[in-house]
């Protein structure tokens, strides 16, 4: 896997990343299989994962955490997340970044 330096930082990021939205929340895609996807990506040298609180009805970040919990070299991972949206208890999407009035 080829890496590049991220902007003006010294952070090395893989040229290919894994988007953690679609496969995480599918009922027919088990958590075990989702974790296997992450582990395979790591084996191939991918160190960039894109996630967000509202991805896959709120399942993306917890599943990514489960997949990475036993990874030794966590300081070599790059995880992008989002702010401004969340999934409520009623599974409705809320946009916290919008002001009322």
Order of alpha helices (4+ residues) and beta strands (2+ residues): beta-beta-beta-alpha-alpha-beta-alpha-beta-beta-beta
